[in-house]
C-alpha cells in the first residue's frame, strides 16, 4: 500500500490524481494440479514513488479448475501522471487457505508501469517464469478510468425453463455479467452463485456497483451469459443475451437466452428465459459516511490466560511483563487499540480474559480483566493495559482455550443494537489452537447476523494452521438454531499471526503494519452488515452514546468473586 512520502513545498500545486480500474485475465496457464486444472489467483504488487520495494496491493478471487481465468474482482488504483508507478502481477495456483504466497504454486509474473497500461488501454503480454524459459501463458490487462459514481444496482433474477445440460440431473446454472469495451471486447464484472440441479433457478439478490458495471453509462452494452457449472471447470454455455442498465431497470423485464450453437436449428426458440424479479438503484455509501454520521465503533478485547503462555515471571513467557518493552500481548493490544479508540466517543472499553483461574478458585472463560463485574469498563487503551497488567499478577494461567464464551458475550450486546447506530469489534489475542472449535463455529455463525466483527491475533510460535482453517469451517458448516439450519451470513473473522510482523524493524513499524493488517477488513465487514440490512447513514448526526447506558451488561456465566 501507499507509504508516507516527504512533504513537497507548500507553494507547489498538488497534481490531481484519477482512479483507474485494472481488469486481469490469463490464457494457457501452467497446469500445476495432477488430477484437475490450476486454481489461479492474481496478486498485484505496487512499487510506490520514491521506493524500491514492491508491496502487495490486492488480490483477485480464486477461480477453480481453469487455465484461462477471467477475474471478476478488479484493482482500483490511484493514477498519478507525474509519477512512475511500477506494477507487478503475480499469478499463483491456490493450494490452501493460507495467504502466504510461498505456500502456493508459482505460475508466472508480469511487470510494467501503470503509465504503460493506461496509454495502451489493453495489453496482452507473456507471463515470465523466474529462472526458466518455459512458456507460462499470457496475461491480459485492461485499464479504464473510473468516473465518479456511487450508485449500486440491486436486483434479483430468476431463470425459467433453462436447457438441461447434465446427463444424470438437470443443470447447475450461474450467471456472468460482462461490460462492453471500446474495442467491442467484453470484460467480466460480476458472477452469481451456482444453483444446483434446477432448470428454474432463483439467484440471490445481487449488488453491483454501477461504476464497475457500466462506469455510469446506463446505455452501455452488457452481455449476460448463463452457464451450467461443471466441477472440472469446463462449464457449458446454456445461453446469453445483451442488455444495458437502462433496460434492466424497466418493470418486469425478461430476456431470452440464446445459444449460438443452436441458432441455425429450425425449431429452436430459446434456451430459457431470465426474468428480473425486482430491481432498484441505491446509493453506495462508504464507511466514512456512517462514521461521520455518528455511528459508534465499540471495541472489546479478550486475552488468553491459558497455561501454554508460560508463567508470567519467566522471561520466556508471552505474558512476561518488564520495564524494558512490551510483550506480544501488549504489542497487539496497543497496536490495534490505538487506532480503533479514535472511533469510540467515550473511549470506555470492556476488557475480558478467558482460560484463567480466578482468585476465588473458579476457572473462567469469560471474566473481566479489572475483576470488577459491577463496572468492567477501562478508560482508554491505557486503562485496558493497566487492567491486563494487574490481572496477570492475580489470575492464575489455566485452560483450555475456549473462544465461544467471549464471542457470545459481545454478541449479546450486538443483538440488542441491530439498528445500525453501533458496530462491535472483538479482538481476541491468543497463543494457541481453539479447543472448542464446534462451539466457536456456531458462535461465529450466529454473530455473522449481527453488527459485529472478530479479529484473532495469534502470538508466539504455535502451529496456527487450524486457526487459518476457521474460515473454511464456517463456509462448510451449519448451525442448528430453533430447528433451522443456518450458515454464516457474512465473513466476519480475520486471523493475523503476530510473528509475521515482529521482524519488520523498529517497534513503530511493527505497530503500524500490524494495525493495518488487523483492521484492513473491518470497513468492508461493517458495510456488509449495513448493506445487507438496507441501513443508510443517519440523516442527522447521532449524539454520542456511552455503551454502558445501552443494553444491560451481560454478566459472565461463572460465579463472581
N, C-alpha and C positions, 0 to 999 in steps of 0.2 A: 504494500500500500504506500501511498504518498508519505514522504518524510518531511519534517520541517526544514525549510531552506533558509539561508541567510536573508535578512530583510534587504530589499532594494531601497535606494534613497527615496525619501518621501516625495521628491519632486518628479519622480518618474511615473508616468501614467501607467496604470495597470492594463495589460493587454487582455481583452475579453477572451474567454475560452468557450468552447461549444462541446456538447456531448455527442459522442459517436457510438453507434451500436455496431458491434462486431459479431457477425454470424460465422459459424465454422461448420464445415462438412469435410469428410475424408473419403477417399476412394482407394480400394485394393490394399487395405492394411494387412500387416503380417498376421497370420493366424497362430496365436500362442497357446490355444487350448487344444487338447488332444481329442476329446470326444464332442466338441462343439466349436463354435467360432469365438473370436475375441469379444470381450465386453468393454468397448472403448470409453474412455473419459478424456476430455481435453482440458488441460490446465494452462492458464495464461499467467505468465510472469512479466513484470514490467521493471525496467531499469530506469529509475527516476532521474530527472535532470540533476546533474552535479554528482551523481553516484555511479559506481561501477558494479554494484551488486543487484542482481535480479531478485525481486521479492514476489511471492505469489499474490496475484490479484483476485483470482476466482477460478471456479471450475464449472464445467458443464455437467449435465446429468449423465449417468451411466446408461448406455444402450446395450441391451443384451444381444449376444449372438449375431453380430454383424461385422462385416469388413468394410461396409460403406455407410457409415453413420451420417445422418443429418441432425445435428444437435439443435434442440429446441431452445435451450437456455442460452441467452445472449450475454455478452460482456458490454456494459455501458461505461465508456472511458471518457475522461475529460481530455479534449484535444487542444493543444497549445501550438499554434503555428510557429511561434518563436523558439520552440524547444525541440530537440531531437529526442523523441520518446521511443526507446528501444523495447521491442516486444519479443517474447519467446513463447511459442506454443509447444507444449509437451503433450504427447499422446501416450496414454498408458492403457494396458489391459487390466481391468479391475479384477483382483483375485480374492479380496476380503473386504471387511467393513472398515479397516484401518485407513486413516488419512495419510499415513506415512508412504510417500511416493516410492521409497526403496523396497517396499513390500509387494509391489506390483510389477508386472512385466512391462518392459520398455518397448514402445512401438515406433518411436521416432520423434523428431522435433523440427521446428522451423523458426528461424529468427528473421526479423525485419524491423523496420521503423513504422510507427503509426502514420507518419507522413507518406511513406510509400503506399500504404494501403489506401489512405484517403485519396491520393492522387489517381489511383487506378480504379477505385470503386470495387472491383472484384479481381482476385488473382488466384491462379492455380499453380502451386509450386510443389516440387518433390519434398517429401519428408526425409530428413537426414538421420542416419543412424550413427552414433558416435563410434569411431574406430572400425567402421565397416563400410564397404561399398555396396552392400546389399540393397536391392530395391525395396524400400519401405512403404511404397504407395505415395499418395499425394494428399495435400491439404488444400481446401478451397476456402478462402477467407473473403468475406464481403463486408463492406462498411457502408453506413448510411447515417447522415446527420439526424439526430433526434430533435424534433421540434417540440416546443413547449405544449404539452397536452396531458392533463391529469384525469381524463375521462377513462372509465372502465366499462366494457360491455359485459353485462351479466346476463347469461342466457342458459336455458335448459333445452336440450334437444332429445328427440327420440327417433328411433328407426321403425319403419313399418314394412313388413313383408320383405326383408332382405334376402338375397340369394343364399342358398345353403351351400357351404363350401367344404364342410367336414364329412368324411365318409361315414363315420360312426356317430355323428352328432349333427348339430345344426351349424351355427357359425359362432365365432368369438369376436364380435365386432368392436372396433375402436376407430376414432376419427383423427385425422391430421389436417390442420389448417396451414395454408401457405399464403404468403403475400407475394404479389407480382412485383418484380423489379423492373428497372427502366429498360433492361435488355430483354424483357419478356421472359426471363427465367423466374423460378419460384423459390422462395426460402421458407422453410418450415418455421412456424411461430408458436404453435400450440398443439398438444396431443392430449386426447381424452384418455380416461381409463378404459380397460378392456372389460366388456361384459360377457361372461362365459355362457356358451350353449343357448343362444337365443337368436331368433330372426326378428324380434321386436324389442330391441334394447331401449332402455331409458337411462341416458347418461346423467351423471351428477351435474349439478349446476356449475357452469364454467364462469370464471372471472378472467377476462383477457384485456390487458391494457390496450387502449386504442392506439397508443404510440407504437407498440410492437406489432399490432395487427395491421395498421394501415398508415401509421405516422400522421394521424389526424385527418387524412383524406378519406372521407366516408364513401367516396365513389371509386376508390382504388380496387382493382380486381383481386378477389380472393379465390383460391381453389381449395376445396374440401374433398379429401379422399377418405373413403371408408374401407378398412381392411379387415380381413379375418386373421386374427392372431394365430401364429404357429410357434411352438416352443423352440424351434431351431432357428428362428429369426427370418424364415422365408415366408413372410406374411403375404396372403393372397389378396389382390385387389378385388373388392366387391363392386365398387363403382365410385364415381366422382361427380361433382357439379361445381360451377363457378357462380359467384355472387359478389356482393360487397356489403359493407356495414349498413349502408342506407337500406338495402333490401332486407337484411336480417332483422331490422327494427320494425318492419311492417307487421301488422297484426296477422296471426295465423299463417305465417309464411311456411311453405313447404317446397322441397326441391327433389326432383327425380335424380336418382343415382344412375349414371350411365357408365357401362363398361366398354371401352373402345374395342376390345376383342370380340364383343358380341354385336357391335353396331351394324354389321352387314347381314345379320340373320333376319329373315323375312318377318318372323312373328315376334321379334324382340321388341319389348316396350321399355322396360327399365329393370334395374336390379334392386328395386326397392325405393323407398321414399324416406327422406329425412325431414322431420317436422320440427318447427320451433314451438315449444310448449309455452314458454314465456321469455320475455326479453326486456331489459331496461338498461338505461345508461346512468351510471353513477359517477360521483367524483372519487378519485383515488387519493384519499387523504394520507399524509405521511405521518411518521412517528412524532415529529415536532409539532404538527397541527394539534395533536392531542395533549402533549406536554405543555404547550403554551396556552392551552385552554384550561389548564389546571388539573388534569388527570394525575393522580398520585402514583408514584412507584414506591411500593412497600418492600423493604429488604429484610430478610431473616437469614441468619447464619446458623448452621448446625455443625458441631465439631465432634469428631470421632475420639472417644475416650476409651478405646479398647486396648488390651494389654500388648498387642503386636506393635504398638508405637514405641515401646521401651519405657523404662521408668524415667520420669522427668528429671531425676537427679543425675542420670547417666548422660554425659556429653554426646553419646551416640543416639540418644532418644530424639524422636521427631518432635517431642514436646519439651525438649530441654530449653530452659529459659536462663539467659545470662545478660549481662550489661553490654556485651560486645556487638551483637547483631540479632536479627530476627530469626526465629526458627521457621520451618517451612509452613506451618500452620499460620503463624503471624504474617508471613510474607503474602500468602494467598488472601488472607482476610483483609490486610491493609491495601493490597493492590486493587482488589475489586471494590471494597467498601468506600475507598476514597473517591471513586468515580460515581458510584450509584447514590451516595449520600447527597450529592448535589441536586438530585431529583426528588428528594423527600423533604417536605416543608418543615416538619417538626424535628427531623433528624433524631427520632427516638426509635431504637431498634430492639426488637425482641431477639435474644440470642439463646440457642439451645445446645445441649450436649446429648450424646447418646452412647450407650455401651459402658457407662461408668457405675461404680458402686458408691452410693451417696453416704454422707456421714451417719445416717440412721441405719446403715447396713443393707438397704434395699438396692437392687440393681435396676437401673432405669435406662430406657432407650428414648426418653423424652423428658429431659429436665432443663430448668432454666439455669443459664450459666451463672447468674448472680445469686442463685439459690434462694430467690425471693419470689414465691408464687403469687404473692399479692401485687407485686409491681415488677414484672420481668423485663421492663424496658431499660435499655442502656442509652446514655446520652452520647450520640455520635459514635464514630468508629473508635475514637479514643476510649469511650466508655465500654464498648464491646471488648477491646483489647484488655482493659483493666479487669473486666469480669472473667475473661478467659484466663489471665494470669493468676487470678485469685482461685478460680475453680480447680486449676491444675494442681494446686497445693492442698486442696481439701477433698477432692473426689478421687477415689482410687480407680486406676485403669482396670477394666474388666472385659466384658464382651457378651455376646458376639456382635458382629457388625450388621445391625438391622436398620434399614433405611425407612421402611414403611411408616413407623410411628411419627417421625418428624415430617414426612411428606403429608400424612393425613392431618397433622397439627396445622400446618399452613393452609391446607386445602379447606379446612373448616372456616377459616377467615374468608378465603376467596369465594366459597359457596354462599356466604352471606352478603357479598358485594359484587354481583354479576352485572351491574348496570353500566359498566364502563367508566365509573368515576375513580376506580382503584385497580391497580395491577400489582401482583405479588411475585417477587423473585426470591427463591430459596437457594442459598449457596450451601452445599454440603461439602465439607473438607474431610477427606478420609485417607487412610493408608492401606486399606485392604479391599478384598473382593466382597461383594454383597453376599451375606449369608441367608437372607430372606428374599431371594430373587422372586419367587412366585407372588409373595405379598407385595413386594416393591412394584412388580409389573402391574398388578391390579391397582395399586395406589396411584401409579402414574397414569394409567388409562382413565381412571376417574378424574384425576387432576387435569387431564387434557381437555376436559369440557369446561374448565374454569379459567378465569383470568389469572394465569399462573405460569411461570417458567421455573425450571430446575436446572441448576448448574452444579456439576460434580467436579471438584478439583482433587486429583489423586496426588498425594505426597509420598515421598520415599521411593524405594526401588522395587516395590512389589510387582507381581505379574498382573497387569490390569487388562489382559486380553478379554477376560469375561466381562469386564465393565464396558469395553468398547462394543460388545455384542448386545448391550441393553437395547439399543435402537432396533436391532433385528428381532429381539424377543418381543418388543412392543408391536412391531408390524405383523408378527406372526401369531400373536396370542389374543384371546378374547377373555373378557371378564364377565362373569355371571353376576348380574345385579338385578334384583327384583324379578328374577325369572327371565331376563332378557340378556342376550349376549351383546357385549359392547367391545368395540375395538377403539384404539386411540384415535381421537378426533383430530388432534394436531400433534406435530413433533415438538415437544416442549423440553426435551432433555439434551444437554450438551455435556460431554466429558472432556476434560483437559488434564493431561499429566503434567504436573509442575516441573518434573525433571527435564522436560523438553526446553524449558526456558531459563534454567539456572545457569547454563553455560553461555548466556548471551553477553556477558560482560559485567559492567557495574550494576549495582542494585537498582539504580534508576531505570536502566534499560530493562532489567528483569521485570520490575513492577509494571512498566508501560506496556511491554509486549504481552505479559500475562493478562493484564486487564483487557487489552484489546481482543485477545483470543477468547477469553471467557465471556465477554459481553457482546461479542460480534453478532450473535444470533438473536439476542433479546428483542431488538426493534422489530424484526420480521415476525417473531413469535407473538409479540404484542399486537401487531397489525393483523396477524392471522385470526386472533380472537375477535378483534373489533369488526373485521370484515365479515367473518362467519356469522356474527350476530347482528349485522347491519347497524352497528353503533357508530354514529358520526361524532366528531368533536363537539363538545358543548358550545352553544351559540354565545353564551356569556361565560367568562372565566369563572371557574369554580373557586369558592372560598377555601383556603387551606383548612384541612381537617386532620385532627390527630386520630390515628387509627385506634387509640385507646378509648376514644369516645364513640367508636363504632360498635361492632358486634361484641358480645361478651367474650372475654378472654378464655379460650379453651384451656382447660386445666390438664396437665399431664395425667396419664392414666394410672401411674404408680402412686403409692402412698406418699404424701408430702412429709417433709421434715417437721 
